[in-house]
Amino acid sequence: MAATPNRQFKNICVFYGFDYDKHKEFVEAAIDLSRRIAERKLHLVYGGGNRGLSKLVSEDTFVRGSQVLGIIPRALKPLGSLSDSPTGEELVVSCMQERITEMLNHADAFILKMAEYEM
Protein backbone atom coordinates (compact mmCIF):
# COMPACT_ATOMS: atom_id res chain seq x y z
CA MET A 1 0.00 0.00 0.00
CA ALA A 2 1.47 3.33 -1.05
CA ALA A 3 1.82 6.10 1.48
CA THR A 4 -0.50 9.05 1.03
CA PRO A 5 0.95 12.54 1.44
CA ASN A 6 -0.31 14.68 4.31
CA ARG A 7 -2.82 17.16 2.98
CA GLN A 8 -2.24 20.67 4.27
CA PHE A 9 -5.14 23.02 4.63
CA LYS A 10 -5.20 26.78 5.08
CA ASN A 11 -8.88 27.68 5.38
CA ILE A 12 -11.14 26.18 8.03
CA CYS A 13 -14.88 26.70 8.28
CA VAL A 14 -16.54 26.76 11.70
CA PHE A 15 -20.31 26.46 11.54
CA TYR A 16 -22.00 26.27 14.93
CA GLY A 17 -25.74 26.82 15.10
CA PHE A 18 -25.63 27.00 18.90
CA ASP A 19 -26.47 29.59 21.51
CA TYR A 20 -24.08 29.13 24.41
CA ASP A 21 -25.67 31.23 27.17
CA LYS A 22 -25.84 28.41 29.74
CA HIS A 23 -22.75 26.47 28.68
CA LYS A 24 -19.46 27.90 29.95
CA GLU A 25 -17.55 24.82 28.78
CA PHE A 26 -18.54 25.54 25.15
CA VAL A 27 -17.26 29.11 25.45
CA GLU A 28 -13.93 27.81 26.77
CA ALA A 29 -13.72 25.28 23.92
CA ALA A 30 -14.52 27.99 21.34
CA ILE A 31 -11.78 30.26 22.68
CA ASP A 32 -9.34 27.33 22.64
CA LEU A 33 -10.32 26.57 19.03
CA SER A 34 -9.76 30.19 17.96
CA ARG A 35 -6.36 30.18 19.66
CA ARG A 36 -5.36 27.03 17.80
CA ILE A 37 -6.59 28.40 14.47
CA ALA A 38 -4.53 31.56 14.95
CA GLU A 39 -1.44 29.67 16.16
CA ARG A 40 -1.49 27.60 12.97
CA LYS A 41 -2.01 30.76 10.88
CA LEU A 42 -5.20 29.36 9.37
CA HIS A 43 -7.91 31.49 7.80
CA LEU A 44 -11.41 31.22 9.26
CA VAL A 45 -14.65 30.99 7.31
CA TYR A 46 -17.94 31.20 9.22
CA GLY A 47 -21.64 31.95 8.74
CA GLY A 48 -21.37 35.72 9.14
CA GLY A 49 -23.94 36.17 11.89
CA ASN A 50 -23.51 37.95 15.19
CA ARG A 51 -24.77 35.20 17.48
CA GLY A 52 -23.57 31.93 18.87
CA LEU A 53 -20.25 30.18 19.09
CA SER A 54 -19.31 30.86 15.46
CA LYS A 55 -19.34 34.59 16.14
CA LEU A 56 -17.31 34.09 19.32
CA VAL A 57 -14.71 32.04 17.42
CA SER A 58 -14.62 34.59 14.60
CA GLU A 59 -14.04 37.55 16.91
CA ASP A 60 -11.34 35.85 18.94
CA THR A 61 -9.61 34.43 15.86
CA PHE A 62 -9.59 37.87 14.21
CA VAL A 63 -8.17 39.54 17.34
CA ARG A 64 -5.38 36.94 17.32
CA GLY A 65 -4.40 37.99 13.79
CA SER A 66 -6.01 35.46 11.46
CA GLN A 67 -8.04 36.34 8.39
CA VAL A 68 -11.79 35.90 8.84
CA LEU A 69 -14.50 35.62 6.18
CA GLY A 70 -18.16 35.72 7.17
CA ILE A 71 -20.65 34.44 4.58
CA ILE A 72 -24.20 35.58 5.22
CA PRO A 73 -27.42 35.38 3.18
CA ARG A 74 -28.91 38.76 2.28
CA ALA A 75 -32.13 37.91 4.17
CA LEU A 76 -30.22 37.36 7.44
CA LYS A 77 -28.03 40.45 7.12
CA PRO A 78 -30.50 42.78 8.94
CA LEU A 79 -30.44 40.33 11.88
CA GLY A 80 -26.73 40.85 12.38
CA SER A 81 -23.56 40.63 10.39
CA LEU A 82 -19.92 41.57 10.44
CA SER A 83 -20.71 45.26 10.02
CA ASP A 84 -21.65 45.34 13.72
CA SER A 85 -18.01 44.79 14.69
CA PRO A 86 -14.87 44.64 12.56
CA THR A 87 -14.11 40.92 12.45
CA GLY A 88 -12.88 40.53 8.91
CA GLU A 89 -14.38 40.34 5.46
CA GLU A 90 -18.03 39.79 4.66
CA LEU A 91 -19.55 38.05 1.65
CA VAL A 92 -23.29 38.59 1.23
CA VAL A 93 -24.99 35.86 -0.81
CA SER A 94 -28.52 35.49 -2.15
CA CYS A 95 -29.71 32.43 -0.19
CA MET A 96 -28.80 29.67 2.27
CA GLN A 97 -27.89 27.27 -0.54
CA GLU A 98 -25.41 29.78 -1.94
CA ARG A 99 -24.02 30.30 1.57
CA ILE A 100 -23.23 26.59 1.87
CA THR A 101 -21.78 26.53 -1.64
CA GLU A 102 -19.51 29.48 -0.86
CA MET A 103 -18.42 27.89 2.43
CA LEU A 104 -17.49 24.76 0.48
CA ASN A 105 -15.61 26.87 -2.07
CA HIS A 106 -13.65 28.86 0.53
CA ALA A 107 -12.77 26.16 3.09
CA ASP A 108 -10.48 23.14 3.07
CA ALA A 109 -11.82 21.66 6.32
CA PHE A 110 -14.98 22.00 8.44
CA ILE A 111 -15.96 21.96 12.08
CA LEU A 112 -19.75 21.65 12.34
CA LYS A 113 -22.11 21.60 15.28
CA MET A 114 -25.82 21.99 14.82
CA ALA A 115 -28.04 23.10 17.68
CA GLU A 116 -29.75 20.68 19.97
CA TYR A 117 -32.87 22.33 21.27
CA GLU A 118 -34.51 21.49 24.57
CA MET A 119 -38.24 21.03 24.31
N, C-alpha and C positions, 0 to 999 in steps of 0.2 A: 504494500500500500504506500503510495507516494505521500510525502509530507505536504500539507497545505500551508501556504504562507499566511502569516498573521495579517489580518485585514485591519488597517488603521482607519479610524474615523475621526472626523474633525467637527461635525455638526450633530448635536444630540437634541432630540425633541422630548420635552417633558410635557405631558398632557394629563393633568390631574383634574377631574371634575369633582372636587371634594372641598367642602367647607370645614375648616379645622378648628372652629371656635372652642370645642370642648376637648381637644386632643393635643396636649402639649408635646407628646412624643412624636407626633407627625410634624410639628413645627421644627423640632430639633433635627429630625431626619431630613427635612427639606433644606435647612441651613447647612447641614453636613453635605448634602448632595451638591448644593451650589458651590461650596468650598472646593469640593473635589473636581467639579467641572472647571472652575477657574484655575485650580492648580495644574490641570492637564492642558490648559489653554484651549479648551474646546469652545465652540460657539453654541449658543442656546437658541432653540426654536421653541416657541410656546403659543398657546391659543390667543394671546393678545388681550385678554380680559383683565379686569382689575380686582378679581376676587379669587379666593382659594389658594391652594398650595402652589399652583403654577405661577401665580403672580408673585408670591413670596420668593420662590426660587429665582424668578426672572430679576426681581429687584436686587437680591443679594448677589447673584451672579454678575450683574452689571456693575454693581459697586466694587466688586473684586477685580474688574478689568476685562471681563469677557464680552464679546459681541453678543447682542441679544436681538432676536427678530420675533416680534409678535404678529401672528396672522389672525385677523378677526373679520368675520362676515359683516358686511355693511349694516345689516339689520341689528346686530348686537353692539355696534359702535356707540350709539347713544347711551347704552347701559354701562359703559366704561371701557376705556382703551388706554393705550400707552400715552396719549396726550395728557392724561391726568398727572403723570409723573415721568420724568425723562429716564426711561429704562431701555433705550435702544431704538431700533428701527421698527416701523409698523407697516404691514402690508394689509390693505383692506381688500377683501375679495367679495364676490357677489353672493355666495351662499355657503352653507356648511359643507357641501360636497367639494366645492372648490377649495375650502379651507383645508380639508383632509388631503386633497391632491397636492396643494402647495406644501403642506407639512412633509408629505412623502418626497416631494421634489427637493426640499431644502435640508433634509436630515439624513444622516447615515445610520442612526440608531435611535431607538425610542424607549422611553420609560412611561408606561401608561398606568393609570389607576382611575377607574370609574367610580362614581359615588355609590355608596351603599346607604340607602335611606332607611331610617327607622320609621315604622308605621305605628 
